[in-house]
Every structure is written in C-alpha cells, then in structure tokens.
Amino acid sequence: MSEPTPETAAENAGRDYSKTLYLPSTEFPMRAGLPTREPLLIERWERIDLYGKLRAKGRGRPKFVLHDGPPYANGNIHIGTALNKILKDVVVRAMGTLGYEANYVPGWDCHGLPIEWKVEEQYRAKGRNKDAVPVVEFRQECRAFAAQWLDVQRAEFKRLGVTGDWSHPYSTMAFPAEATIAGELMKFAMSGQLYRGSKPVMWSVVEKTALAEAEIEYEEHVSDTIFVPFPIRAGAEGALSGARIVIWTTTPWTIPGNRAVAYSRKVAYGLYRVTEAPEENWAKPGETYILADSLAASVFKAARVAGFERVADVDAAKLGGLTLAHPLHASGYGFDVPLLDGDHVTEESGTGFVHTAPSHGREDFELWMANGRLLRERGIDTTIPYTVDADGVLTEAAPGFTGTRVLTPKGEKGDANKAVIAALSEAGGLIARGVLRHQYPHSWRSKKPVIFRNTPQWFIGMDRPVESLGNRTLREVALQGIEDTQWVPPQGRNRINGMVANRPDWVVSRQRAWGVPISVFVHRETGEILRDAAVNARILDAFREEGADAWFTDADGTRFLKPDHDPAAYEKVTDVLDVWFDSGSTHAFVLDDPEQFPGLSGVTRRRGGGDDRVMYLEGSDQHRGWFQSSLLESAGTRGRAPFDIVLTHGFVLDGKGLKMSKSKGNVVAPQSVIKDSGADILRLWVAASDYTDDLRIGPEIIKTFAETYRKLRNSLRWMLGSLAHRVAGDDIALSEMPELERLILHRLAELDAEIREAYAAFDTKRVVAHLNGFMTGDLSSFYFDVRKDALYCDPASSVRRRAALQVIDEAFRRVTIWLAPVLAFTAEEAWLDRYPSEDGSVHLQTLPHTPAEWRDDGLAERWQKIRRVRRVVTGALEIERAAKRIGASLEAAPVVHVADPDLLAALDGVEFADICITSDITVRAGEGASEAFRLDDVRGVAVEPQPAEGRKCARSWRVTPEVGQDPDYPDVTPRDARALREWDAAHPAASAA
C-alpha cells in the first residue's frame, strides 16, 4: 500500500463510487415486447432452418415421434387448438432436450363434411345447387377451400412458436395420401373384414349422410313421449287374458317400425287393473296392464288414473311365451309382435318394457338379430323394414304415414310424431302422452338433431376372426393394443377400453362427395367384393398420379377392371370413406412411408425392443375419435396399435369454468392474447396448467401468468447483467467455494433430476412449478439478494464474487435450457444474448451434464435450518421498516436469540449478517426477551432489532465502525477499499479522471 496523502484521501472522499460497482449490464430488456419480438425470432428460426438443424443434430439418437392429430382445414384456430398445438410443441422440444431425435410433422384433415359443408354454404348463399355441379368440379372447390385454410392455420400455428416441418406437412388430400388411404381400405377388403350390411346408424337429415359417434354432440331437446299398450294376442292364460303390455317411448315416429317388445327376467312384474279414472281418459276402469312393479305408480300418474289395484304376480320367465299385437294391427300392422328378453331393459324409467324397432336403434337391432333363429322358428318375418328415407320421410313400409316427415330438410321437427300419435289415439293405442326435455344426439356440424335409421352402409367387422390377424378378431387385437400402450393420464386406458369393448361394427361409409372413395367393386349378382390385387394396383397407381378424383372420372370403372373383368358385371361403389378412416390411416403414410417422410420411417416400437417412441396427443374426446379410429385401422392392417404413448388433455373453459360461446361473450381468442401479450404467455399458461383436466382462461388468468412471466424474465435479465462481468475460465474449484454457492449447485443437481423426470413423464405443470419456485424463491428472493453486495462491491479477484458468477453461469445455462420448451421465444432471446451466434439456438441444446458431486444433502439440510432462522430476522426487519425506524436492512444490526441447539449449531461459521443483508448481527444462545419478535412456525428463535453502529460506507452503504480504516479511502469499508484499489489499477485513466 502506498503512503496516503491528504490530496488522495480528499479526491477519493468526493468520488462517484457508482462507476466502480460491478452492476448488472445487459441489452436484454426488462419489458419483453413479445408481440413485436416473437415474429422476429420465428423469421430467424426459418432463416437458419432450425428444424433441419434439429434433425441433423439428432441423427443416430433414439427417435421420439409425435404424430400430429390432423385438425380440419376449415377456419381460424381457436383457444382449444392453440392449447393442443402448444402442448405438442412443449413435449417435442422437451424430448429433444432429453436426448431424443424429436420429430414433428404437422398435418391436416382435408376431407369430409367440415370442408364440404362450408363449400355448400357458399353455394347456398349464391343460390347454386351442389347436385347440379359435376362431382369432380365440386371436389376441386373443396380442395381449394381446404388448401386456403391450411395455409392460414399453418401461419397461426407457427405464430404460437410451434417448430416442425412446416414446409413439408402432411395432408389427407395429397395424392400419395389419398392413394395410401384407399390402399388401407383395400387391406380390410382383401382380409374379409369389410362388408356391406344394413344396420341402424345415426343419420343427419340435413347433411344426408351417416355420422360416426365422434361426429355427435348431445344437446337439450324436447321430445314427445307416449305410453302405448300392446294387446296380448297369444299365450295368455287366466287373469292375463285381455291384458295389455305397456311401453314408453320418446320417438313416436318409430312405432311403425316396431317389431318386438323387450323385457327383463331381472325385473319384478305385476298385473294391474284400473279401478277409477276420468271419463275422458284413455285408460278406462276395468282395463288391465302388465307393468314393472317399481314403475306402475308413475305410469298411472302419467295416465291420470285415480285408482288402481295389483291383481297378480307376473312371472318374467314366462313372458317370452307371449305374442303381442301391434297397437295399429287394424291399420296395416297385422304381424305378430314377440316378447324378447333383453339385458338393456332397466327400471330407471318407463314401464319395465322397451319398444323395439330394429331399424331405429342399436340395442333394438342387436336384440332382434340375436333372436333371429328363434323368431324364424316361430314363423315371424325377420326382415328389417326401411321405414324412413334419407330425407327423414316415412316410406311405404310405414302404412298410413307414408310421406310424413320426422325432420324437415332444415332439421326442424316434422309432422310424423303428430300423425302417429293421432292414429294411436284413434285405435285405442294410447294411455298417456307428454313431453320430455332431455339430452339428444345432434350433428356437431349442422347442430341439428339426428335420427337412427336403417340403411345400407359399409362396415368393418369387430368380431370376425381374421386369418391375417392369427384368427383373432379386430376387437381382440385392438384391446391388446390398448393394453400395450402407455396412457397419460392412466385413466385414459379404462375409458377407451370400455368404448372399444362395447362398440358396434365400424361404419366407414358416407354418402357425400368430398373424400376418399370406397374404391371397391361389388359383383351385381353375388354381392361379393372383388378381391383382385391387379385391379387394386391399377386403382392405387391412378390415385397417386391423379388423386382420388380418378375414381369419379370413370363412370363404370372400366379403366380399372379391364382387361381382367367385365365392367357390366360389377357395381362401382360411390360412397366415400368416413373422414375418421382418413385420419385413422395417417400413420400409414406419415410414419410408414420412407419416400414421403424419410425422417419418420424406420421407427422401432418399444414392444419390439427398440427405444423409439411414437406418441399421439389430443383432447380427451379423441378416445372415441382419432385415437380409436387410428387404433382400429392399425390393428386391422398391422395387428398392433400405431402408438406407444397416448396423452390426452381437457377442454378450455372461461375464467369461471363455463363453456365458451360467442353469445355469452366469453370467448378467448388466441390471436388476441398473442397480439396483446405474446405467445409465450399462452405457452406458460398451457404448460403450468393441469392439462389432464379442463383448463380455464380469461383476462384475470392471463394477467396472473403475465406477472409470473415478468418475474421469470427479470431473473434471466439479472443473471445476464451479472454475467457481463464474468471472465471466461475464471473458475473456482468446488472445494474452495463458499457454502452458499455449493448450496445453489446442490439445488441445481436436485432440479436436474426433477426436471428430467417431469419432462420424461410429460408433467409440464411440475416443470413450471419447480422452475418458478427455484427462480423466484431460491434465486431472486434469496440467493441474488444475498449475493448482490458481493457481486457489486467485492474486489474483482474475490473468491466469493468469482464463485458467485460461476454459479450464476451454471444456473443460467440450465434454467434457460429447462425453460426453452415452455418459453420458446424468451429462452431463445436470453440464450442469444449470452451466446450470440449467427445460427445457434437454445433449442439445439440437450440437458447439460450435472456433476454428481454437486449433490450435498447434508449441506442442504443445514441451510434449511439457516433459512428458517433468517425468516425470523427478515420478519423482524419488515416491522422496523414499516414503522420507519429503519430505511434499509443494512441500517440494522439485530440480536438473534436461538434456544434450539440444532438451529444454533447450524449457524456456526456462517456470515449470518451477509445472509440476512444487515451490516452486523449478533447470535446468542437462549430464549431472548419476551417482547422480542418471533414466528409461530420457527420455535426457539427470537430477534431484537438494533440499529447498526458506525458510519455508512459511501460505496456499499454498510453501516460499520470500520469505515475510514483505509486512509486512502476514508469513506468506505476496508473491503470496498481493496475493491477500489484493484479497480483503480485496472482502470488508470478512469481513476485519474
């Protein structure tokens, strides 16, 4: 140290010491400006071909393929779509950081009613008739419509920060895709699983096509209800003679289709006589009815019967021997109506008997078919009538009602119910009527009610033994596929298992124009499907070159049948495939076609011993939709599920938990959130929410996540600013580091394991919770606060300062990579600020190795105790600040009384004043005075606030008697004097100035 002079001391005493502090310095802005900044990063990712770099870097690693469930290309994305795509992107990026080659090829569903319906709306608005337009021309308009919206949605998905092969997506309307979809159907045809049959299916009168369960939503509907007595025609003895069996139905229009009545052997029945009723009643005194005992009172109440008596028991086991007459037997319905034992009959409502119209209900149909042999032996005609046509009009198979409508072309209630009820009333076939408000199936596109209608359709059988599947049925193979799959959350397995176990044969035909045709031929005489590999090959070649339009440009299929077959002998099927078959086949041309998507081919599923994994990720409604159609398609053609993992998420509700609707004004549009707050706020909301349940979003929720984001961003910003002073390679050995730095390294080691485990389990909520807790709790409000003094004021050579910078560097690197899947834009921005590069990216990083020696559970346990004592000190100082007895904590020098020997031992050797950010501190054993500050949950610690003694350091603001001990720097502490001496030596020009 040079000899001080009065001039030197005077000069230093008047200096502006702020210039000598190592304050944070960064161009990373506090205000994120995400709406402006994010598009620039998207442009950069495209410029550097980030997806291509990810593929190149991942080459040779195990593959993780998230196969995209295709959205419909028919409108702007909504908040639910945004949730889905963001969650997919978070998962793909996370699996990349875990060391997989994580592939994502986005896709679109471009066929089917969603697009066709929109084009038809345009036709109707212009007064055009779709049926007057050549089918290929109409299909081309549908293709153009889908292509337009595909481009719109692609831009919207990219704006969410989703990284994928956007230049080479898949679409079900691409020519190779249409060929593959047709080829998959041909496999079902060749294996004997495809057949044409007649079954009741859900039919949209408005859209004039069969609908799948996945295309149905249940809405409130008001139905007419009737109680109808069926006279016993034969088999009755004694008291039962002259009795009638009563059914209840909410679809009076199906009475002309009635062919049986179902009962249950498990139900107790009785014979009841009406004893008193108003004169105008349908049910008259003296009439007898057979009813379930548990429902008799409610039936007579509905029939306005004033008095009734139970006459006798009715043995359910003998009901099958009775034959009934149709209530309209005198008006063209003179056939016998048998009683059939049905497991679906319950005592929940109705009469204990179920009206059975096999052309209008699944259970009715199955019961009728199951009893076919028995019915024929009894001389009953088992033909199922076609009582309703495609327009919802009753046919000639419904005598007396032909021409009446179940539904109008617009989906409104027709006149069929009224006509049937009037006929029943006139024939004495009613005892009561009413209305019921209940949930009824509607088309989710037209929003109009559907009907169950018997119609010829194409089916894939669920219970036919298939030679190519080892003589197993499709249902058996699919159920095994469910068992072999990992379901996230686990309850998804039970949900889809029940659906597949109980589902009927798959209806794959639609009577529409825009789709992949059911490209098979049927022999006109035998009804057999033509199974000819050469014909199939010609069809597929044409589809690859011309698309599926090739099927519609040849009227009779001559180009495909000749020279091997006579076109006149075959019928060319004109139905198109259910769009769920299209999307269910996407694995065939995305995952299994090396020519189209070489990066995704060659995946070795885990069941086969490989480490590759294929995930499907969609909303929970897809258990009955895409998950199921994909499972059935792959099970039927490959004998296994197409996926290894299936993850499902809930739906998005408003902030109050209500369904969003434009009429309520509670719709949250992702485009608006991005415009106002940025996509990273949406991404944080998705990742931090429990996606296994329904999610809520609204202005207040967005505001909450914006505040969480602000705190995370500020932590990154502070680290970047501090690291501006880090000298590369200036490292401190772990053994030489202060305990506090070793504690943070321990926390990083703990988090490394927790983050890896959470990402591997697709538990993004846990990832965000861990990172938010660490960055705001361990770092910002504790470690950064404690170490600001050392980082800003310590000499540049200080071991404590250098160790802190080293730890911050390690923390920044890990935190940024951990955050990158969630805050894709912000993590990239922070990374490039720290590691500027023309073509670098945080998204090219894998999780860094964390040395095992960082983990120190004993040290962590000790510091938990230290931080408990610190909380008491902090609490005491907060009161002093509130009372304005001190301004900052550095003005205090509290006395800490510790009666707990375990806590007292933990403080031994710790610079506790630094940890509490006070100028001094005194720790004493004992209880302390009764008026000392205490916290209820930290027993054995009491704090007496005291003012710090001495002068205030002009540089670090510590209050201590040590200020002025260095004569060259008379207004600072010795520590600050050493720092100044080093700083002056390193900055002679600035020092002289």
ZIWO-V44789 format. One line per field, one symbol per residue. phi: phi as a letter, one per 40 degrees, with the letter a starting at -180 (. if undefined). Layout:
phi = ???
//
This chain:
phi = .cccbdcccccccbcccccccccdaaccccccfddcccdcccccccccfdccccccccdgcdcbbccccccccaiccbccccdccccccccccccccchcccbabcabcbbgcdcdccccccccccgcbdcccddccccccccccccccccccdccccccgcbacccbcbacccdcccccdccccccccccgccababacbcbccccfacbcdccbbbbcabbcbabbcbcccagcbfccdgcbcbbbabbdccdcccbabcbbccccbacbbcbaadcccccbdgcbbcacdcbddccccccfccaabccacbccccccccbbbccbccbhbcccbcbbcbcccbbcagbgbbdbbccbacccccccccbdccccccgccccccccbcccgbccccbdgbdgcbcbcdcgcccbcdccccccccccgbbbaaabbcacbcbccccgbcbbcacacacbbccbcdbdcbggcccccccccccccccbbcdcccccccccccbccdccbbbcbbciccccbbbccccgcccbbcccdcccccccccbgcddcccbdbgdccccccacdccbcccbcbcdcccdccccdcbbcbbcccbccbcgccccccgcccabbbbaccccdbbcdcccccccccbbgaccbbbbbbbcbbbcccgcccacccgbcbccccccccbhccccccdcccccccbcbbaadccccccccdddcccccccccccccccccdgccbcdccccdccccccccccccdcccdcccccgccccdccccccccccccdcbccdccdccccbcddcdcccccccccccccddccccccdcccdccccccccccbcacbcaccccbdccbdccccacccccccccccccdcccccccccccccgcbcbcccbacbbcbccccccccccgcccccccfbcaabbbchcgcccccbbccbcgbbbbcbccbhccccbbgcbacccgccccbcbbcdccccccccccccbcccccc
//
